């Protein structure tokens, strides 16, 4: 196979054009983007955000339960099962170890 000078020149021209195109792409990427960044949340995420905000504003104190337990303590009828306490303590330790 004989390669002519004209064929070599054609290959060099294509190579040069590709090389210049690559350089232009790099400069375009390095320039800062115009406009503002924008975040669009799905409806599911928006709903979750609303539920989370409501959960944050809800008080952890349940007045009815506090009143009920206070009454039992004053009457001396409040009994705590030691097994339940131990189960909760062990469960909490296991969860803390996993995290």
N, C-alpha and C positions, 0 to 999 in steps of 0.2 A: 504494500500500500504506500502510495506516495502522497505526502501532505504538502500542499502548495503553500506558498507564502500568503496568498489571499485567504486561505482557510485559517491559517494561524492568526492573521489580522482580525478575522471575524470572531474567532474564539476570544482573543484578547479584548475586543470591543465589548462582547457580552460580559466577560469577566469584570471589566472596568465598570460597566453600567450596574451590575449587581453589587459590586463593592461600594459604589457611590450611593446606591439605594439603601444599603445597610447603614451607611454613615448618616444619612438623612433621618432614618428611623430612630437612631440613637439620640440625635439632637432633639427630635420631637418628644421623645420619652423623657428627656431630662428637663424640659421646660415645664414650669408649674401649670397645673390644670386651671382652666378658667371656669369661673362660676362657683357656686357654693356646693358643699357636700350635702347630701340628703339621705335620710334614713326613712324607709317606709316599712312599717310594722304590719304584719298580717292581723286580721281581725281576732284570731285566737290569742295572739300575744297581747293585743290591746285589751281584750277581755280579762286575761290573766292579770295584767297590770291593775285594772280596776278592782278585781277581787283582792289582790295583794294589798292595795291601799285601804280597802275596807277592813281587812284582817288586821292591819297595823293599828287602825284607829279603835278597834274593839278592845274594851278593857278585859284584862285577864281575871278580874275580880267579879265573882257572881254573888251579888248581895244576898239572894235567897239561900244559897248554899252556906254562906258564911253565917247567916242568922240561924239556920238549922243546926249547924255544927256547934255554934256558941251555946245554943240552948241545951244540946246534949251534954256538952262539957260541964255547964253549970249544974245540970241535974245529976251528973255523975253516971250517965247512961252511955257515954261515948266509949266504945270499945274498938281497939285496933288489933287486928290479927297480925301477930309477929311474923307469920309465914308470908303474908302479903307484903310486909315491909321488906323482908329479906329478898323475896322474888324481885321486887322493884329495884332494890339496890344492886343486885347481881345483874339484872337486865340492863341497868344504866351503865354499869362498869363494862359490860360486853359491848354496848353501843359506843362508848367512849374509846374503847380499844380499837374498834373498827375505823373510827374516824381518825 
